[in-house]
Amino acid sequence: MKMVMNTLTKKMAVLGIAGACAAPVMADRAMYAGGGLGMAELGDNNDVTMPYGRLGMYINENFSGEVRAGFGLDDDGVELDSLLGGYVRGGIALSDVFFPYAIVGITRADYSYDNGAFSDSDDEMGLSMGIGADFNINERLEVNAEYMNYIDDDDVELDALGVGLAVNF
């Protein structure tokens, strides 16, 4: 099963990168950049505040390719050292203001833990998926709310509920 997931993970990564690279050829749309703050749970009951940045390019009016980078601020015995991922977002504008979407991609997270008697670090990479919505303030500025399951592995699970801002350019 793990071998099948690794193969699926590699295929999803290639698909996401190809979609993001093809975007300039396929569409005459804008890019976006922004950041957010996520309230994440890493493992069992380890709450982490996670700032992240994101950069994306619209493929068409319904799809975009996006990369994200983030890290954890809190040290609750488990520390999120870094997070990096590539994703594809797809949704439908229900009005000029509201754009709900689903997101899927690949995330790599590096984390460390220390319980006083034992410390170690590890990294995980896995399939990510979530749902969210963009709320347009004007043509250039949007507010975002999202739930994301970044990693769900036998060793660790990383989920986050986040809010952020993005600028279209």
Summary of the structure (lengths in Angstrom):
residues: 169
radius of gyration: 16.4
end to end distance: 42.1
largest distance: 55.9
contacts: 536
relative contact order: 0.20
helix: 15%
strand: 62%
